């Protein structure tokens, strides 16, 4: 959940820094054309978002809680991507 919030916050922060006039002057930036900003940036955002959601689905299916209340993490995804 927090990873998703951070992705949305990061995108909103970049939009805020890039398009608010006082910040443009103070930071020395300028507005970027939508085709140069939204298309590459949003495509990477969607790839990261869907990767994380699919990873969580596979992770939840692989967790086994059957051994005396202990949690086991079988499966490749649980071993290599669970933090």
C-alpha positions as CSV (number, residue, x, y, z in Angstrom):
1,X,0.0,0.0,0.0
2,X,2.8,2.5,0.9
3,X,4.6,1.7,-2.3
4,X,1.5,2.7,-4.3
5,X,1.1,5.9,-2.3
6,X,4.8,6.8,-2.9
7,X,4.4,6.3,-6.7
8,X,1.4,8.6,-6.8
9,X,3.2,11.2,-4.5
10,X,6.3,11.1,-6.6
11,X,4.4,11.7,-9.8
12,X,2.4,14.6,-8.2
13,X,5.6,16.2,-6.8
14,X,7.2,16.2,-10.2
15,X,4.2,17.7,-11.8
16,X,4.1,20.3,-9.0
17,X,7.7,21.2,-9.4
18,X,7.6,21.4,-13.2
19,X,4.4,23.5,-13.6
20,X,4.1,25.9,-10.7
21,X,5.5,29.3,-11.9
22,X,7.3,30.4,-8.7
23,X,9.0,27.1,-8.4
24,X,10.0,27.2,-12.1
25,X,11.8,30.5,-11.6
26,X,13.3,29.5,-8.2
27,X,14.6,26.1,-9.4
28,X,15.4,27.2,-12.9
29,X,13.1,24.7,-14.6
30,X,10.6,25.1,-17.3
31,X,7.3,23.4,-18.3
32,X,7.7,20.3,-20.3
33,X,5.4,19.4,-23.2
34,X,2.8,16.9,-22.2
35,X,3.9,14.5,-24.9
36,X,7.5,14.5,-23.4
37,X,6.4,14.3,-19.8
38,X,3.2,12.2,-19.6
39,X,3.8,9.5,-22.1
40,X,7.3,8.2,-21.0
41,X,6.7,8.9,-17.3
42,X,3.2,7.4,-17.0
43,X,4.1,4.3,-19.0
44,X,6.9,3.6,-16.5
45,X,4.6,4.4,-13.6
46,X,2.0,1.9,-14.9
47,X,4.7,-0.8,-15.5
48,X,6.0,-0.5,-12.0
49,X,2.5,-0.4,-10.5
50,X,1.3,-3.5,-12.3
51,X,4.5,-5.4,-11.6
52,X,4.2,-4.7,-7.9
53,X,0.5,-5.7,-7.8
54,X,1.1,-9.0,-9.7
55,X,4.1,-9.7,-7.4
56,X,1.8,-9.3,-4.4
57,X,-0.8,-11.6,-5.8
58,X,1.7,-14.4,-6.4
59,X,3.3,-13.7,-3.0
60,X,0.0,-14.0,-1.1
61,X,-0.9,-17.3,-2.9
62,X,2.5,-18.7,-1.9
63,X,2.3,-18.0,1.9
64,X,1.4,-21.0,4.0
65,X,0.3,-20.6,7.6
66,X,-0.5,-24.2,8.3
67,X,2.5,-25.3,10.5
68,X,1.6,-24.6,14.2
69,X,0.9,-20.9,13.5
70,X,4.3,-20.3,11.9
71,X,4.4,-18.6,8.5
72,X,6.3,-20.4,5.8
73,X,7.3,-18.7,2.5
74,X,7.5,-21.3,-0.2
75,X,8.0,-20.4,-3.8
76,X,10.5,-18.4,-5.8
77,X,8.7,-15.1,-5.6
78,X,8.4,-15.2,-1.8
79,X,12.1,-16.1,-1.5
80,X,13.4,-13.5,-3.8
81,X,11.0,-10.5,-3.6
82,X,9.6,-10.5,-0.1
83,X,11.1,-7.9,2.2
